[in-house]
Amino acid sequence: MTHTLGHAPVDRTSRIRSIWRAAWDQGEVDALDNLLSPTYVRRRGPAGTAQDRDQLKDSIRAVREAFPDLHTDIEDVVEDGDRLAIRWRSTGRHTGTFLGVPPTGRPVEVSGATFARFDGAAVAEEWVTFDSRQLLEALGIITTAQRAAVDPDLVRGVHRKFITGVTVVTTDDDGSPRGLAVNAFSSISLDPPMVLVCVQRTSSTHPALHRASHLGISILAADQLDVAKTFASKADDKFAHLAWTPGAYGSPLIDGSCAQLEVEIGERLEAGSHTVFTGRVVSARHDDLAPLVYSGGGFFDISRTAPLPW
Ligand SMILES: Cc1cc2nc3c(=O)[nH]c(=O)nc-3n(C[C@H](O)[C@H](O)[C@H](O)COP(=O)(O)O)c2cc1C
């Protein structure tokens, strides 16, 4: 299809091909002024991630500094009225710092699609989509490839050597207390005070935790084995025969536990079969009670173990 720019008929596809080559492959980013309107907007990823023409030029410069031999093939172009869809594939060798990753010398290939909306002869808006995992994996930032599996029984045996306490992780689900037993609890940092818990996505408590702003963590005391069993079960109302108190931020906290935290949930990281909830500690207290200990699949009273000289 041809369009008129000034008086000359101009083919949109061939203009895109030549201006992309100038900008992306040769670094002549100002060539984009002949293609993109002054009010051009480039959208990528989640809503809100938008670039104007100058920001696009800056990011092309940054990509070319990291991948000086960058080359883009336009593999397919489909035109429909004032819309144009482009399927592209870029390759380049990583010889400069990119996304904070020092040069790896690795060849990188990324493919994606760009949807452009023309306003007359100029592109007013573009939506860009590409598989960023391809890029992150090539740079060694993430791994998606399956590795040779380690025997799960072996891994389980290793975990059984690691001694933990037992916590009950809770949340207020629109007025109903919800919770489960969790030993995958860890401090992340003291300043700022941050912790994490890992919760399996099949847990019936998981959806409530996912939509919550806060969660409670009660570290069970040595005499709360029955509480641990209740919260490790799938019982309908685990709080029915239990004394508990809402914390300052509304999270249910188990009475008689030896320590309690409330956490403002920060990130929800999907990892394997679990979600890792990280967050900032917003309230904390502890009592002079011995904690319940979980080791090798059994429960122990730490006050009956002998301290070692150290
Ligand atoms: C000592 C102990 C530690 C546990 N730790 C975790 C854990 O860290 N994360 C988890 O998702 N489940 C853990 N569980 C299992 C859950 O408590 C159990 O699956 C529970 O039935 C989930 O309840 P729900 O589905 O009602 O949420 C643990 C169980 C026990 C006995």
The ligand as an ORCA input file, in Angstrom:
! r2SCAN-3c Opt
* xyz 0 1
  C       6.315    -29.017     60.266
  C       5.556    -28.620     59.008
  C       6.064    -27.627     58.192
  C       5.396    -27.238     57.030
  N       5.913    -26.242     56.276
  C       5.260    -25.813     55.178
  C       5.772    -24.739     54.418
  O       6.834    -24.187     54.717
  N       5.070    -24.315     53.353
  C       3.899    -24.912     52.985
  O       3.298    -24.475     52.002
  N       3.387    -25.952     53.673
  C       4.044    -26.410     54.767
  N       3.542    -27.448     55.495
  C       2.351    -28.138     55.012
  C       1.048    -27.367     55.283
  O       0.970    -26.927     56.618
  C      -0.115    -28.314     54.976
  O      -0.062    -28.663     53.600
  C      -1.478    -27.745     55.291
  O      -2.421    -28.795     55.225
  C      -1.929    -26.636     54.379
  O      -3.183    -26.236     54.804
  P      -4.201    -25.425     53.881
  O      -4.313    -26.134     52.575
  O      -5.486    -25.381     54.660
  O      -3.611    -24.053     53.712
  C       4.190    -27.877     56.662
  C       3.686    -28.899     57.480
  C       4.371    -29.265     58.632
  C       3.814    -30.360     59.499
*
